[in-house]
Amino acid sequence: MSEIIEAYPDVTDALIEQARAAFAGQFDGSNARAQQAALDAAFQQQRPEDATAVYEAHRFPKRTDG
């Protein structure tokens, strides 16, 4: 959403579609499933540093709104 605000008034259709997909992923659970799959894969590959990075990205998302 912050990207749309920053882009205003030059908001592209692609940016709107990206925001819709992000919201849909929150509502249907696909974002959570993708993050869990990434964690599982990192643990299965015995790469705890990758698992930690995935966890931190989920737990402490980077703000893009400044």
MARTOR-114229 format. One record per residue (C-alpha): residue in three letters; x, y, z. Coordinates in pm, whole numbers. Example, Ala and Ser with C-alpha at 12.3 -4.5 7.8 and 13.67 -1.06 7.14 Angstrom:
MARTOR-114229
 code      x      y      z
  ALA   1230   -450    780
  SER   1367   -106    714
END
This chain:
MARTOR-114229
 code      x      y      z
  MET      0      0      0
  SER    281    240     80
  GLU    424    191   -270
  ILE     92    301   -416
  ILE     89    610   -195
  GLU    444    696   -297
  ALA    365    647   -666
  TYR     49    860   -660
  PRO    -64   1007   -898
  ASP    142    788  -1131
  VAL      7    454  -1004
  THR     44    181  -1265
  ASP   -191   -108  -1328
  ALA     96   -345  -1244
  LEU    141   -183   -903
  ILE   -230   -213   -828
  GLU   -228   -578   -934
  GLN     74   -644   -713
  ALA   -108   -491   -415
  ARG   -420   -696   -487
  ALA   -214  -1014   -500
  ALA    -46   -928   -170
  PHE   -381   -868      0
  ALA   -526  -1185   -149
  GLY   -230  -1381    -15
  GLN   -296  -1250    333
  PHE   -662  -1342    319
  ASP   -633  -1687    161
  GLY   -326  -1794    358
  SER    -97  -1842     59
  ASN    160  -1593    195
  ALA    185  -1789    520
  ARG    210  -2120    334
  ALA    490  -1984    113
  GLN    683  -1857    414
  GLN    638  -2189    594
  ALA    756  -2378    286
  ALA   1067  -2159    269
  LEU   1140  -2226    637
  ASP   1088  -2599    591
  ALA   1319  -2606    289
  ALA   1593  -2417    474
  PHE   1574  -2654    770
  GLN   1572  -2961    546
  GLN   1883  -2836    370
  GLN   2052  -2790    709
  ARG   2095  -2419    648
  PRO   1982  -2252    970
  GLU   2109  -1911    856
  ASP   1856  -1920    570
  ALA   1580  -2026    807
  THR   1670  -1742   1041
  ALA   1660  -1492    754
  VAL   1315  -1614    646
  TYR   1190  -1598   1005
  GLU   1323  -1247   1058
  ALA   1178  -1124    729
  HIS    839  -1255    837
  ARG    860  -1142   1198
  PHE   1027   -806   1135
  PRO    928   -694    784
  LYS   1121   -408    633
  ARG    912    -96    611
  THR    901     65    273
  ASP    711    373    383
  GLY   1011    557    517
END
